[in-house]
Amino acid sequence: MKRTAVAVMATLVTTVGTAAIALPAQASPSTAARACSTNWGKTHKHAGVMVHTLVRGVRAGEHACFDRLVVDLGRGRAPGYRVGYVQVFFAEGSGQRVRTKGRAKLLVTVRAPAAESFNASNRHLVNVAGFAQFRQVAGLGSFEGVTRIGLGLRVRAAFRVFEVKTASHRFKLVIDVARH
């Protein structure tokens, strides 16, 4: 009797396990929401101090839950930054208003000067056509050791900011903006 019960249990476990493997994986809306945990907040984020590390470039990428902006910097110390929503963008130095696409405006201030090879006043730094959240990435200029980038967004959304130090001792400032 015991052997029969063990054999039945083993068959049941194998059958259930096979059935679970054979079923297609479908994420429920609640599972998808948990996978896209972007509860980062919409308030200003800032850290660090001014450094001599140079801003060398800007890139953008799309992820499942957010659009990402990466500011590439040179070697040295991690730069200071301030990222937050504003009503209007202004050009560094001249103070002239800079119009951008999008209903929301996220100002990225990097406390580091721009490298000569980086055009910090280019109003279209990165092509973000087709992105879910990003509408325009505008260089607002570099003046007195501070570089500003205007990020035009579809809507005001939660965002996070963090620094990454690469193996070659360069820094990246990463800004993720939630798609929801």
Secondary structure, DSSP 8 states (H G I E B T S, - for coil): -HHHHHHHHHHHHHHHHHHHHHS-----HHHHHHHT-----SS-EEE----S--EEEEEEEE-SSEEEEEEEEEESS--EEEEEEES-EE-TTT--EE--SSSEEEEEEEES-B-TTS-TT-S-SB--TT-SSEEEEEEEEEETTEEEEEEEESS---EEEEEEE-TTSEEEEEEEEE--
